[in-house]
């Protein structure tokens, strides 16, 4: 890994932070991106404590919805490291509100961050990978990208879109030497529900019971890291009953539809 550069968005907390530590221990060059620079620097310091030299880390604050800034960000990474070997599109927002109550601006923000932001950065990096004939593109999707559940109409729409885009992209670029992985987490113990958008666009501010009982984020990151190392095309990660929904959707969809009616 010491010869590889890994760019992680949404690296200031949660799965992104835990993945940064996995790659730091493996010795990879790291680009850490998110909107909160102070939190990125905190994660960078943890990576140094984990044994990664400071000069192997680039803290690169980034808002993936500011698409015009992305080519400049890619240029900064190229100037520093010369290439991007792995891009992990991990920035994202969730939602906790009923459709009937949700302002359209909330849906727009979810689609801008969770879909268009991932596509825009991928498109900015893709030409460099195609030119080299190598590279690995990954995105943090969700079980919600396969299954629709209450209070997450916008989030499920966004994650379904992400799954479709990267599955289609894989079909386009695998013959050019590139790899594409979709990461499919279930309930992971992070602040995703606290930071989720409520009906009016404010922060939901509460920890879901199923999130609180979910998989430890470091355990989750280890599973993802191993999956990416083995170039798995799809990486399910979780330990709860929600993971069985991936199979129910295929084998017994009517059963799943009845089950999701009672979910919160």
N, C-alpha and C positions, 0 to 999 in steps of 0.2 A: 504493500500500500504506500510505501514511502515515495514511490515514483508517480503517484496519482494525486490529482486535485479533485476534491469533492466540494460542490457548492450546495449548501442547504439553505432554503428559504424557510421562514417561520422558525428560525433557529434560536429565538430568544426565550423559548419556554417549551414545555411539554415534550412531544415526540421529537421535535426538531433539536431541542437541547440534548435529549438523551442520545439521539443519533450522532450529534457532534462529538460527544464523549466516546462513543464506540469507535468512531473513525480516528479520534485523537489517540486513543490507546493503540490503534493499528499503525499510527505514524503517517497518515495521509495529510497532504496539504489541504487546508480547510478555508473555504469562503463562507462566512456566517452573515446571513442577511435577514433582516426584519425591519420594522419601522422604529423600534425602540433601541437607540444606540447604547444607552447605559446598560440595558439588559444584555445586549450582544457582548459588550465588554466583560460583563460578569461571566457569561458562558465561555468567552475566550480565556479568561483567567482560570476557570475550571479545567479547560483543555490543557493549559500549561501545567497545572497541578497534576494532570493525568500523564504528563511526560512529553507533550508535544512542544517543540521549540516555538518561541513566540514568533519567529520569522516564518513559520509554516502556517500562520493564521492571518487572514485578511478579514477584518471587520468592515463590512460593506452595507451600511444602512440602505434600505430599499423599500419602496412602496410599490407592489406589483401592479397596482392600478394606474400608476403613472407611466404609461407605456412609452412615452417619448424618452424617458430616462433610461430605459433598459439597454439600448445599444451602447450608451456610455458606460453603464455598469459592466457589460460584457467586455468592453475594451479595457476597463480597469483590471479585470480578472486576467485577461490575456497578457497585459503588460506585466503583471505580477508573477503569474505562474506559467504562461505560455499556452495553456490548454485547459479545458474543462473535461475531465474524464467521466465524472458522474454528476449529474444535476438532479437533485431531489427537490421537486416542487412540493413543498410542505406547508406553505402559507395557506391559511384558511379561516373561515368563520362558520359557526353553526347558528341555529335558530331554535327558539322555543316560543311559538305562538300559533294560534289557530288561523287558518287561511282567512276566515271571515273577518278577523280583527286586524290582519297584517297590512300595513301600508305598502303600496307598490314600491316605494323607495327602498324598503328592506329587501324585497326580491331583487331589485336592481343591484344593490350592494353585494348580496350573496353571489350573484352571477358574475359581477365584475371581479370580485376577489377570488372566488373559488374556481371559476372557469376561465374567464378572459385573462386574468392575471397569469395563470399557469400556462395558457396557450401563448401569450405574448412573450414570456421569458423563454419558453421552449423554442419558439420561432427565432428568437434573437441568438440562441446558442446553437441551434440546429445546423446552420451553414458551416460552422467551424468543425462540427463533428463529421458532417458529410465530407468535407474537404480532407479530413484525416482518415476517413474510413473506419472510425472507431468512436465509441462513446456509449454512455448508458444514461437514458432518460427515465426518471421515476416520478411518480406522483402519489401523494397520499390521498386516496379516495376514501371509501368507507363501506361498511355493510349497507349503509344508507344509499350507496350507489347501486345496490342490487335490489333493495327492499324499501317500500314506502311505509312510513310510520307516522302517527299523529304528531302534531306540533312542529313538524320539520318539512313542510311542503316545499319551501324554497331550498333548504339544505339538500333534501333528497333529489330535487330537480337538478341542482348544481352537481352533485356527486354522480348521478346517472350520466350527465353530460360529460363529465371528466372521464368516466370509464369508457364511454363510447369514443371520445376523441383519441385517447391513448391506445385503445385497442386498434383503432383504424390506423393511427400513426405507425404502430408496430408493423402492421401489414405492409406499409409503404417502405419502411427503412431497414427492416431486418436484412434484406438482400444487399444493403450497402455497408454491412458490418456493424450496425448499431443495435443496441438492445433497449427494450422498453419494458418497464415493470409498473404494474399497478399495485399499490399497497392497500389492503382492505382491512382496516382495523374495526374491531367491535368496540366494546366499552373498555376504555383505557383510563386509568386514574390521572387525569390532567384537569386543567381549568376550563376545558372546552365549553361546558355548560354555563359556567359563571360568565364567560366572555361572549356567550351566544347573544344574538339579537332578539330582543322582545318585539312585540307587535309595532311599537312606535320607533324602533331603531335603537333604543337604549340598551344597555347591557342587562341581560337576564339576571345575573348576580347571584344565582343559587347553584349549589352542587346537586346534580341528580343523584338519586339513590343508586341507580345502576352504574353510573360513572364511579361513584365512591366505592362500589364493590367490584370494580373492574380490574383488569390486569395491571400490574405495576408497570410504570412507564419504562423503566430500565429493562425489564424483562421483555417488554414489547420491542424496544429498540434492538435488543440482541437478536430476536427472531427476524426482524426486518434486515438487519445487517447481514445475517447469514443468508437470507433469501437473495439479497442483492449480490452478495459475493458469488452465489451459485447461479446468478442470472435467471432466477425464476421470473416467468412472465407475470404471474399473479401471486401475491403474497398475503394470504389471509392471516390475521393475527388477533388473538383474543382467546378467552377461556370460558366465557359464559354461554348461556343458552342462545344468545343472539347469533352465534356462529352457525348454529344448526339451521338458521333461516336461509343461509346460502344454498343448502341442499333442499330445503322445503320448497323454495321458489322454483326449483327445477323439477322436483319429483311430485310435489303435492301443493300446487299453488293455491288451491281453494282452502286448504287447511291453513296455510300461512295468512291468507287474507282475513280469515276469522280471528286468528291469534292477534294480528296487529291492531284490530279494532279496540282491544283492551289495553294496549300499550300506552305509556305516558313518557 
